[in-house]
């Protein structure tokens, strides 16, 4: 088994995960929201998150059958997670304006 340091940042299993609960303004921090309510949106879906990330030029894909562990609702609307590539094979950023999930403004109107 290879150690994590030897794997390339471009491997899909090294992409960051974004669950819709991270961005949902209806969730509390205890329920999984990871951004301020002022930047969160109402009930985002994995497909919507994928669309926004793709629109800004990030390499992204959806895993539709994944569920956030703190999500009690098992409806299809709450299923899925988005995997986003932030770093290239050589370790450099894919897009310099998005060095982390924190700087990715998923609520922008642009």
C-alpha positions, 0 to 999 in steps of 0.5 A: 500500500502506497503512502499518501505522500507518494500519491499524486494530487491529480489522483481522483481519490485526492480531490477534495470532497464537498457535501451539500450540507457544507453549504446549506444555510438551513443546517447548523454547524453541528449538522455539518455546515462549514461556511458562514450562513451569509455565504451559504445557500438554501438546500444546494444539490450536488449537481448545482455545486458541480455546475458552479465548480465547472463554470469557474474551470475546476475539474470536478465530478459527482459521486451520486450514491455517497451521503454525508454521515450527519445527514439524517434525510435519505431523500435523493435531493440530499444524496451525492458529494462533489470531488474537486481537484485543487492541485495538479500533478506537480503540486501546483494549484489548478486555479491560483484564485482558488487555493482552498475550499474556503476561497471558492465562493460557490454563492457568487452571481458571476 
